[in-house]
Amino acid sequence: MGTQSLKYIEDVAKSKGVTVAMLDTFDFQAEKFYLKNGYVPIGETQNFPKERKRIYFSKD
């Protein structure tokens, strides 16, 4: 369901002229999900929260 929801949101955004999507998540949450769906890591913040990282993604 997550992939279907994400695809729907991306399709709506494309229909409105959006060309780039950006989002962030934590390594213990949805990192693998976004990688699987074509998002590319563009940055990260280490130890946020402690001993974890926040990852920033982009997709054209």
All heavy atoms as a GROMACS GRO file, in nm:
protein
  491
    1MET      N    1   0.081  -0.120   0.000
    1MET     CA    2   0.000   0.000   0.000
    1MET      C    3   0.086   0.126   0.000
    1MET      O    4   0.047   0.226  -0.059
    1MET     CB    5  -0.094   0.001   0.120
    1MET     CG    6  -0.220  -0.079   0.093
    1MET     SD    7  -0.336  -0.096   0.229
    1MET     CE    8  -0.357   0.063   0.293
    2GLY      N    9   0.200   0.120   0.066
    2GLY     CA   10   0.287   0.237   0.071
    2GLY      C   11   0.334   0.278  -0.066
    2GLY      O   12   0.333   0.397  -0.102
    3THR      N   13   0.378   0.181  -0.146
    3THR     CA   14   0.426   0.211  -0.281
    3THR      C   15   0.314   0.265  -0.368
    3THR      O   16   0.334   0.361  -0.444
    3THR     CB   17   0.489   0.085  -0.344
    3THR    OG1   18   0.601   0.045  -0.264
    3THR    CG2   19   0.536   0.110  -0.485
    4GLN      N   20   0.195   0.209  -0.356
    4GLN     CA   21   0.080   0.259  -0.433
    4GLN      C   22   0.046   0.402  -0.395
    4GLN      O   23   0.018   0.485  -0.481
    4GLN     CB   24  -0.041   0.169  -0.412
    4GLN     CG   25  -0.028   0.033  -0.478
    4GLN     CD   26  -0.146  -0.058  -0.445
    4GLN    OE1   27  -0.206  -0.049  -0.338
    4GLN    NE2   28  -0.178  -0.147  -0.537
    5SER      N   29   0.049   0.431  -0.266
    5SER     CA   30   0.019   0.567  -0.219
    5SER      C   31   0.124   0.666  -0.270
    5SER      O   32   0.090   0.776  -0.316
    5SER     CB   33   0.014   0.572  -0.067
    5SER     OG   34  -0.090   0.492  -0.018
    6LEU      N   35   0.249   0.628  -0.261
    6LEU     CA   36   0.357   0.714  -0.307
    6LEU      C   37   0.346   0.740  -0.457
    6LEU      O   38   0.359   0.854  -0.503
    6LEU     CB   39   0.492   0.652  -0.273
    6LEU     CG   40   0.616   0.735  -0.305
    6LEU    CD1   41   0.614   0.867  -0.228
    6LEU    CD2   42   0.742   0.655  -0.273
    7LYS      N   43   0.318   0.638  -0.534
    7LYS     CA   44   0.302   0.652  -0.680
    7LYS      C   45   0.186   0.747  -0.711
    7LYS      O   46   0.198   0.832  -0.800
    7LYS     CB   47   0.278   0.515  -0.743
    7LYS     CG   48   0.242   0.519  -0.890
    7LYS     CD   49   0.356   0.475  -0.978
    7LYS     CE   50   0.316   0.464  -1.123
    7LYS     NZ   51   0.307   0.587  -1.194
    8TYR      N   52   0.076   0.733  -0.642
    8TYR     CA   53  -0.038   0.822  -0.663
    8TYR      C   54   0.001   0.968  -0.637
    8TYR      O   55  -0.029   1.057  -0.716
    8TYR     CB   56  -0.155   0.781  -0.573
    8TYR     CG   57  -0.270   0.877  -0.582
    8TYR    CD1   58  -0.356   0.876  -0.692
    8TYR    CD2   59  -0.292   0.972  -0.483
    8TYR    CE1   60  -0.461   0.966  -0.702
    8TYR    CE2   61  -0.396   1.062  -0.491
    8TYR     CZ   62  -0.480   1.059  -0.600
    8TYR     OH   63  -0.583   1.150  -0.609
    9ILE      N   64   0.068   0.991  -0.525
    9ILE     CA   65   0.110   1.127  -0.490
    9ILE      C   66   0.206   1.182  -0.594
    9ILE      O   67   0.195   1.298  -0.636
    9ILE     CB   68   0.174   1.128  -0.349
    9ILE    CG1   69   0.066   1.099  -0.244
    9ILE    CG2   70   0.244   1.261  -0.322
    9ILE    CD1   71   0.120   1.063  -0.109
   10GLU      N   72   0.300   1.099  -0.640
   10GLU     CA   73   0.394   1.143  -0.743
   10GLU      C   74   0.320   1.176  -0.874
   10GLU      O   75   0.352   1.274  -0.941
   10GLU     CB   76   0.499   1.036  -0.769
   10GLU     CG   77   0.596   1.019  -0.654
   10GLU     CD   78   0.691   0.902  -0.672
   10GLU    OE1   79   0.668   0.816  -0.761
   10GLU    OE2   80   0.789   0.895  -0.596
   11ASP      N   81   0.223   1.095  -0.911
   11ASP     CA   82   0.147   1.119  -1.034
   11ASP      C   83   0.068   1.250  -1.026
   11ASP      O   84   0.064   1.327  -1.123
   11ASP     CB   85   0.053   1.002  -1.064
   11ASP     CG   86   0.125   0.877  -1.108
   11ASP    OD1   87   0.244   0.885  -1.145
   11ASP    OD2   88   0.062   0.769  -1.106
   12VAL      N   89   0.007   1.276  -0.912
   12VAL     CA   90  -0.066   1.403  -0.894
   12VAL      C   91   0.032   1.520  -0.904
   12VAL      O   92   0.004   1.620  -0.971
   12VAL     CB   93  -0.141   1.404  -0.759
   12VAL    CG1   94  -0.195   1.544  -0.728
   12VAL    CG2   95  -0.254   1.303  -0.759
   13ALA      N   96   0.147   1.508  -0.839
   13ALA     CA   97   0.246   1.616  -0.845
   13ALA      C   98   0.292   1.640  -0.989
   13ALA      O   99   0.302   1.755  -1.032
   13ALA     CB  100   0.365   1.581  -0.755
   14LYS      N  101   0.320   1.533  -1.062
   14LYS     CA  102   0.361   1.547  -1.202
   14LYS      C  103   0.255   1.618  -1.285
   14LYS      O  104   0.287   1.701  -1.369
   14LYS     CB  105   0.390   1.410  -1.264
   14LYS     CG  106   0.519   1.348  -1.219
   14LYS     CD  107   0.536   1.210  -1.281
   14LYS     CE  108   0.648   1.133  -1.216
   14LYS     NZ  109   0.658   0.995  -1.267
   15SER      N  110   0.129   1.584  -1.260
   15SER     CA  111   0.021   1.647  -1.336
   15SER      C  112   0.010   1.796  -1.308
   15SER      O  113  -0.048   1.870  -1.387
   15SER     CB  114  -0.113   1.578  -1.306
   15SER     OG  115  -0.163   1.616  -1.179
   16LYS      N  116   0.067   1.840  -1.198
   16LYS     CA  117   0.065   1.982  -1.162
   16LYS      C  118   0.196   2.052  -1.199
   16LYS      O  119   0.219   2.166  -1.161
   16LYS     CB  120   0.037   1.997  -1.013
   16LYS     CG  121  -0.102   1.947  -0.976
   16LYS     CD  122  -0.128   1.963  -0.828
   16LYS     CE  123  -0.264   1.911  -0.792
   16LYS     NZ  124  -0.374   1.995  -0.836
   17GLY      N  125   0.285   1.979  -1.270
   17GLY     CA  126   0.408   2.040  -1.317
   17GLY      C  127   0.529   2.024  -1.227
   17GLY      O  128   0.635   2.081  -1.256
   18VAL      N  129   0.517   1.950  -1.122
   18VAL     CA  130   0.630   1.928  -1.032
   18VAL      C  131   0.732   1.840  -1.102
   18VAL      O  132   0.698   1.740  -1.165
   18VAL     CB  133   0.582   1.862  -0.900
   18VAL    CG1  134   0.700   1.826  -0.811
   18VAL    CG2  135   0.486   1.954  -0.827
   19THR      N  136   0.861   1.876  -1.091
   19THR     CA  137   0.966   1.799  -1.158
   19THR      C  138   1.064   1.733  -1.062
   19THR      O  139   1.140   1.645  -1.103
   19THR     CB  140   1.045   1.888  -1.255
   19THR    OG1  141   1.104   1.996  -1.182
   19THR    CG2  142   0.955   1.941  -1.366
   20VAL      N  143   1.064   1.775  -0.936
   20VAL     CA  144   1.156   1.718  -0.838
   20VAL      C  145   1.083   1.698  -0.706
   20VAL      O  146   1.012   1.787  -0.660
   20VAL     CB  147   1.279   1.809  -0.814
   20VAL    CG1  148   1.369   1.752  -0.706
   20VAL    CG2  149   1.357   1.830  -0.941
   21ALA      N  150   1.101   1.580  -0.647
   21ALA     CA  151   1.047   1.552  -0.514
   21ALA      C  152   1.162   1.547  -0.415
   21ALA      O  153   1.269   1.494  -0.446
   21ALA     CB  154   0.972   1.420  -0.514
   22MET      N  155   1.141   1.603  -0.297
   22MET     CA  156   1.242   1.597  -0.191
   22MET      C  157   1.172   1.559  -0.062
   22MET      O  158   1.059   1.602  -0.036
   22MET     CB  159   1.313   1.731  -0.177
   22MET     CG  160   1.393   1.769  -0.300
   22MET     SD  161   1.477   1.927  -0.283
   22MET     CE  162   1.604   1.881  -0.167
   23LEU      N  163   1.239   1.475   0.016
   23LEU     CA  164   1.183   1.433   0.144
   23LEU      C  165   1.295   1.389   0.236
   23LEU      O  166   1.410   1.382   0.196
   23LEU     CB  167   1.082   1.319   0.124
   23LEU     CG  168   1.129   1.196   0.048
   23LEU    CD1  169   1.199   1.099   0.139
   23LEU    CD2  170   1.011   1.130  -0.019
   24ASP      N  171   1.260   1.362   0.359
   24ASP     CA  172   1.359   1.309   0.453
   24ASP      C  173   1.295   1.206   0.543
   24ASP      O  174   1.172   1.202   0.559
   24ASP     CB  175   1.423   1.422   0.535
   24ASP     CG  176   1.324   1.494   0.624
   24ASP    OD1  177   1.304   1.449   0.738
   24ASP    OD2  178   1.268   1.596   0.579
   25THR      N  179   1.379   1.120   0.597
   25THR     CA  180   1.335   1.015   0.689
   25THR      C  181   1.453   0.978   0.778
   25THR      O  182   1.564   1.028   0.758
   25THR     CB  183   1.282   0.892   0.613
   25THR    OG1  184   1.220   0.802   0.706
   25THR    CG2  185   1.392   0.819   0.540
   26PHE      N  186   1.429   0.893   0.872
   26PHE     CA  187   1.536   0.844   0.959
   26PHE      C  188   1.578   0.704   0.915
   26PHE      O  189   1.499   0.630   0.857
   26PHE     CB  190   1.490   0.842   1.104
   26PHE     CG  191   1.460   0.979   1.157
   26PHE    CD1  192   1.330   1.024   1.164
   26PHE    CD2  193   1.562   1.061   1.201
   26PHE    CE1  194   1.301   1.151   1.212
   26PHE    CE2  195   1.535   1.188   1.249
   26PHE     CZ  196   1.404   1.234   1.255
   27ASP      N  197   1.703   0.669   0.944
   27ASP     CA  198   1.754   0.539   0.901
   27ASP      C  199   1.676   0.422   0.960
   27ASP      O  200   1.671   0.315   0.902
   27ASP     CB  201   1.904   0.524   0.931
   27ASP     CG  202   1.937   0.533   1.079
   27ASP    OD1  203   1.867   0.602   1.154
   27ASP    OD2  204   2.036   0.469   1.118
   28PHE      N  205   1.610   0.442   1.072
   28PHE     CA  206   1.534   0.334   1.134
   28PHE      C  207   1.387   0.333   1.089
   28PHE      O  208   1.309   0.250   1.134
   28PHE     CB  209   1.541   0.341   1.287
   28PHE     CG  210   1.491   0.472   1.345
   28PHE    CD1  211   1.357   0.488   1.378
   28PHE    CD2  212   1.578   0.577   1.367
   28PHE    CE1  213   1.311   0.606   1.432
   28PHE    CE2  214   1.533   0.697   1.422
   28PHE     CZ  215   1.399   0.711   1.454
   29GLN      N  216   1.350   0.423   1.000
   29GLN     CA  217   1.212   0.428   0.954
   29GLN      C  218   1.200   0.380   0.809
   29GLN      O  219   1.186   0.261   0.787
   29GLN     CB  220   1.154   0.569   0.970
   29GLN     CG  221   1.131   0.605   1.115
   29GLN     CD  222   1.071   0.743   1.130
   29GLN    OE1  223   1.103   0.835   1.055
   29GLN    NE2  224   0.985   0.759   1.229
   30ALA      N  225   1.206   0.468   0.713
   30ALA     CA  226   1.168   0.434   0.576
   30ALA      C  227   1.281   0.444   0.474
   30ALA      O  228   1.256   0.455   0.355
   30ALA     CB  229   1.051   0.522   0.534
   31GLU      N  230   1.405   0.440   0.518
   31GLU     CA  231   1.518   0.454   0.424
   31GLU      C  232   1.509   0.354   0.310
   31GLU      O  233   1.516   0.391   0.192
   31GLU     CB  234   1.650   0.436   0.499
   31GLU     CG  235   1.772   0.442   0.409
   31GLU     CD  236   1.902   0.420   0.483
   31GLU    OE1  237   1.901   0.374   0.599
   31GLU    OE2  238   2.007   0.448   0.422
   32LYS      N  239   1.494   0.228   0.340
   32LYS     CA  240   1.490   0.124   0.236
   32LYS      C  241   1.368   0.140   0.145
   32LYS      O  242   1.376   0.115   0.025
   32LYS     CB  243   1.492  -0.014   0.299
   32LYS     CG  244   1.625  -0.046   0.364
   32LYS     CD  245   1.625  -0.182   0.430
   32LYS     CE  246   1.757  -0.204   0.501
   32LYS     NZ  247   1.760  -0.329   0.575
   33PHE      N  248   1.257   0.183   0.200
   33PHE     CA  249   1.136   0.205   0.122
   33PHE      C  250   1.160   0.309   0.013
   33PHE      O  251   1.125   0.288  -0.103
   33PHE     CB  252   1.021   0.248   0.213
   33PHE     CG  253   0.898   0.294   0.140
   33PHE    CD1  254   0.813   0.203   0.081
   33PHE    CD2  255   0.868   0.429   0.131
   33PHE    CE1  256   0.699   0.245   0.013
   33PHE    CE2  257   0.754   0.472   0.064
   33PHE     CZ  258   0.670   0.379   0.004
   34TYR      N  259   1.218   0.423   0.050
   34TYR     CA  260   1.241   0.528  -0.049
   34TYR      C  261   1.348   0.489  -0.151
   34TYR      O  262   1.334   0.521  -0.269
   34TYR     CB  263   1.275   0.660   0.019
   34TYR     CG  264   1.155   0.718   0.091
   34TYR    CD1  265   1.153   0.734   0.228
   34TYR    CD2  266   1.041   0.753   0.019
   34TYR    CE1  267   1.041   0.784   0.292
   34TYR    CE2  268   0.929   0.803   0.082
   34TYR     CZ  269   0.930   0.818   0.219
   34TYR     OH  270   0.819   0.868   0.282
   35LEU      N  271   1.450   0.418  -0.108
   35LEU     CA  272   1.550   0.368  -0.204
   35LEU      C  273   1.484   0.275  -0.305
   35LEU      O  274   1.510   0.285  -0.425
   35LEU     CB  275   1.662   0.295  -0.130
   35LEU     CG  276   1.757   0.383  -0.047
   35LEU    CD1  277   1.846   0.298   0.040
   35LEU    CD2  278   1.838   0.475  -0.138
   36LYS      N  279   1.399   0.186  -0.256
   36LYS     CA  280   1.329   0.091  -0.344
   36LYS      C  281   1.240   0.163  -0.445
   36LYS      O  282   1.219   0.113  -0.556
   36LYS     CB  283   1.244  -0.003  -0.257
   36LYS     CG  284   1.166  -0.108  -0.335
   36LYS     CD  285   1.082  -0.194  -0.243
   36LYS     CE  286   0.946  -0.132  -0.233
   36LYS     NZ  287   0.847  -0.212  -0.162
   37ASN      N  288   1.193   0.282  -0.409
   37ASN     CA  289   1.102   0.356  -0.496
   37ASN      C  290   1.172   0.466  -0.577
   37ASN      O  291   1.107   0.559  -0.625
   37ASN     CB  292   0.987   0.414  -0.413
   37ASN     CG  293   0.886   0.306  -0.379
   37ASN    OD1  294   0.806   0.269  -0.465
   37ASN    ND2  295   0.893   0.254  -0.258
   38GLY      N  296   1.302   0.453  -0.594
   38GLY     CA  297   1.375   0.540  -0.685
   38GLY      C  298   1.430   0.670  -0.630
   38GLY      O  299   1.480   0.753  -0.705
   39TYR      N  300   1.420   0.690  -0.501
   39TYR     CA  301   1.474   0.812  -0.441
   39TYR      C  302   1.624   0.795  -0.419
   39TYR      O  303   1.673   0.687  -0.392
   39TYR     CB  304   1.402   0.843  -0.309
   39TYR     CG  305   1.265   0.902  -0.334
   39TYR    CD1  306   1.158   0.820  -0.368
   39TYR    CD2  307   1.243   1.038  -0.328
   39TYR    CE1  308   1.033   0.872  -0.394
   39TYR    CE2  309   1.118   1.092  -0.354
   39TYR     CZ  310   1.014   1.008  -0.386
   39TYR     OH  311   0.891   1.061  -0.413
   40VAL      N  312   1.697   0.907  -0.433
   40VAL     CA  313   1.842   0.908  -0.422
   40VAL      C  314   1.880   0.989  -0.298
   40VAL      O  315   1.834   1.103  -0.283
   40VAL     CB  316   1.905   0.972  -0.548
   40VAL    CG1  317   2.055   0.980  -0.536
   40VAL    CG2  318   1.863   0.894  -0.672
   41PRO      N  319   1.966   0.934  -0.212
   41PRO     CA  320   2.011   1.012  -0.097
   41PRO      C  321   2.095   1.132  -0.142
   41PRO      O  322   2.183   1.117  -0.227
   41PRO     CB  323   2.096   0.915  -0.015
   41PRO     CG  324   2.089   0.784  -0.083
   41PRO     CD  325   2.023   0.800  -0.214
   42ILE      N  326   2.065   1.248  -0.089
   42ILE     CA  327   2.140   1.368  -0.126
   42ILE      C  328   2.210   1.431  -0.006
   42ILE      O  329   2.281   1.529  -0.019
   42ILE     CB  330   2.050   1.472  -0.196
   42ILE    CG1  331   1.934   1.512  -0.106
   42ILE    CG2  332   2.002   1.419  -0.329
   42ILE    CD1  333   1.853   1.631  -0.157
   43GLY      N  334   2.189   1.375   0.112
   43GLY     CA  335   2.254   1.427   0.232
   43GLY      C  336   2.205   1.354   0.355
   43GLY      O  337   2.109   1.278   0.350
   44GLU      N  338   2.276   1.376   0.464
   44GLU     CA  339   2.233   1.316   0.591
   44GLU      C  340   2.288   1.395   0.708
   44GLU      O  341   2.387   1.466   0.695
   44GLU     CB  342   2.275   1.169   0.600
   44GLU     CG  343   2.423   1.144   0.594
   44GLU     CD  344   2.455   0.995   0.594
   44GLU    OE1  345   2.398   0.920   0.514
   44GLU    OE2  346   2.540   0.957   0.677
   45THR      N  347   2.221   1.383   0.819
   45THR     CA  348   2.264   1.442   0.944
   45THR      C  349   2.292   1.328   1.040
   45THR      O  350   2.202   1.249   1.070
   45THR     CB  351   2.155   1.535   1.002
   45THR    OG1  352   2.122   1.634   0.905
   45THR    CG2  353   2.204   1.602   1.129
   46GLN      N  354   2.416   1.316   1.084
   46GLN     CA  355   2.456   1.210   1.176
   46GLN      C  356   2.411   1.244   1.319
   46GLN      O  357   2.399   1.361   1.355
   46GLN     CB  358   2.609   1.193   1.174
   46GLN     CG  359   2.664   1.148   1.042
   46GLN     CD  360   2.631   1.002   1.012
   46GLN    OE1  361   2.620   0.918   1.101
   46GLN    NE2  362   2.613   0.972   0.885
   47ASN      N  363   2.390   1.140   1.398
   47ASN     CA  364   2.352   1.155   1.540
   47ASN      C  365   2.230   1.244   1.560
   47ASN      O  366   2.225   1.327   1.648
   47ASN     CB  367   2.470   1.206   1.622
   47ASN     CG  368   2.580   1.103   1.632
   47ASN    OD1  369   2.553   0.987   1.664
   47ASN    ND2  370   2.701   1.143   1.601
   48PHE      N  371   2.132   1.222   1.474
   48PHE     CA  372   2.006   1.298   1.485
   48PHE      C  373   1.890   1.205   1.459
   48PHE      O  374   1.850   1.187   1.344
   48PHE     CB  375   2.006   1.414   1.384
   48PHE     CG  376   1.886   1.504   1.397
   48PHE    CD1  377   1.878   1.594   1.501
   48PHE    CD2  378   1.783   1.496   1.306
   48PHE    CE1  379   1.767   1.677   1.512
   48PHE    CE2  380   1.672   1.578   1.318
   48PHE     CZ  381   1.664   1.668   1.421
   49PRO      N  382   1.835   1.141   1.561
   49PRO     CA  383   1.872   1.147   1.702
   49PRO      C  384   2.000   1.070   1.732
   49PRO      O  385   2.056   1.007   1.642
   49PRO     CB  386   1.752   1.082   1.772
   49PRO     CG  387   1.695   0.988   1.671
   49PRO     CD  388   1.722   1.051   1.538
   50LYS      N  389   2.040   1.071   1.856
   50LYS     CA  390   2.167   1.011   1.897
   50LYS      C  391   2.183   0.870   1.841
   50LYS      O  392   2.093   0.788   1.851
   50LYS     CB  393   2.174   1.008   2.050
   50LYS     CG  394   2.308   0.964   2.101
   50LYS     CD  395   2.316   0.971   2.251
   50LYS     CE  396   2.455   0.928   2.296
   50LYS     NZ  397   2.470   0.935   2.440
   51GLU      N  398   2.300   0.848   1.780
   51GLU     CA  399   2.340   0.719   1.722
   51GLU      C  400   2.254   0.677   1.603
   51GLU      O  401   2.255   0.561   1.562
   51GLU     CB  402   2.345   0.610   1.829
   51GLU     CG  403   2.447   0.640   1.936
   51GLU     CD  404   2.460   0.530   2.039
   51GLU    OE1  405   2.412   0.417   2.016
   51GLU    OE2  406   2.518   0.557   2.145
   52ARG      N  407   2.179   0.768   1.547
   52ARG     CA  408   2.098   0.744   1.426
   52ARG      C  409   2.128   0.855   1.327
   52ARG      O  410   2.206   0.945   1.355
   52ARG     CB  411   1.948   0.743   1.461
   52ARG     CG  412   1.907   0.627   1.546
   52ARG     CD  413   1.934   0.499   1.473
   52ARG     NE  414   1.864   0.389   1.537
   52ARG     CZ  415   1.848   0.273   1.481
   52ARG    NH1  416   1.898   0.248   1.362
   52ARG    NH2  417   1.785   0.178   1.543
   53LYS      N  418   2.064   0.849   1.212
   53LYS     CA  419   2.084   0.956   1.116
   53LYS      C  420   1.954   0.990   1.044
   53LYS      O  421   1.867   0.906   1.028
   53LYS     CB  422   2.191   0.919   1.013
   53LYS     CG  423   2.161   0.798   0.930
   53LYS     CD  424   2.280   0.765   0.838
   53LYS     CE  425   2.252   0.636   0.764
   53LYS     NZ  426   2.362   0.601   0.674
   54ARG      N  427   1.946   1.114   1.006
   54ARG     CA  428   1.835   1.164   0.925
   54ARG      C  429   1.886   1.173   0.782
   54ARG      O  430   1.992   1.229   0.757
   54ARG     CB  431   1.793   1.302   0.975
   54ARG     CG  432   1.670   1.354   0.911
   54ARG     CD  433   1.627   1.481   0.978
   54ARG     NE  434   1.494   1.521   0.932
   54ARG     CZ  435   1.423   1.614   0.990
   54ARG    NH1  436   1.469   1.677   1.096
   54ARG    NH2  437   1.305   1.644   0.944
   55ILE      N  438   1.811   1.116   0.690
   55ILE     CA  439   1.856   1.106   0.551
   55ILE      C  440   1.763   1.190   0.462
   55ILE      O  441   1.641   1.181   0.474
   55ILE     CB  442   1.855   0.960   0.503
   55ILE    CG1  443   1.936   0.875   0.599
   55ILE    CG2  444   1.911   0.949   0.362
   55ILE    CD1  445   1.906   0.729   0.588
   56TYR      N  446   1.822   1.267   0.373
   56TYR     CA  447   1.749   1.352   0.279
   56TYR      C  448   1.755   1.290   0.140
   56TYR      O  449   1.861   1.246   0.096
   56TYR     CB  450   1.808   1.492   0.279
   56TYR     CG  451   1.806   1.553   0.418
   56TYR    CD1  452   1.912   1.534   0.506
   56TYR    CD2  453   1.697   1.627   0.462
   56TYR    CE1  454   1.909   1.587   0.635
   56TYR    CE2  455   1.692   1.679   0.589
   56TYR     CZ  456   1.799   1.658   0.675
   56TYR     OH  457   1.796   1.710   0.803
   57PHE      N  458   1.641   1.284   0.074
   57PHE     CA  459   1.629   1.219  -0.056
   57PHE      C  460   1.572   1.313  -0.161
   57PHE      O  461   1.502   1.408  -0.128
   57PHE     CB  462   1.532   1.099  -0.048
   57PHE     CG  463   1.582   0.983   0.031
   57PHE    CD1  464   1.550   0.970   0.164
   57PHE    CD2  465   1.660   0.885  -0.028
   57PHE    CE1  466   1.594   0.862   0.238
   57PHE    CE2  467   1.705   0.777   0.045
   57PHE     CZ  468   1.673   0.764   0.177
   58SER      N  469   1.602   1.280  -0.286
   58SER     CA  470   1.548   1.354  -0.399
   58SER      C  471   1.514   1.254  -0.510
   58SER      O  472   1.573   1.147  -0.519
   58SER     CB  473   1.652   1.453  -0.451
   58SER     OG  474   1.605   1.520  -0.565
   59LYS      N  475   1.415   1.292  -0.592
   59LYS     CA  476   1.378   1.209  -0.708
   59LYS      C  477   1.329   1.303  -0.817
   59LYS      O  478   1.242   1.388  -0.794
   59LYS     CB  479   1.269   1.110  -0.669
   59LYS     CG  480   1.228   1.018  -0.783
   59LYS     CD  481   1.124   0.918  -0.735
   59LYS     CE  482   1.080   0.825  -0.845
   59LYS     NZ  483   0.977   0.731  -0.798
   60ASP      N  484   1.385   1.288  -0.938
   60ASP     CA  485   1.340   1.367  -1.053
   60ASP      C  486   1.213   1.308  -1.109
   60ASP      O  487   1.193   1.188  -1.105
   60ASP     CB  488   1.446   1.371  -1.162
   60ASP     CG  489   1.568   1.450  -1.119
   60ASP    OD1  490   1.555   1.539  -1.034
   60ASP    OD2  491   1.677   1.422  -1.172
   0.00000   0.00000   0.00000
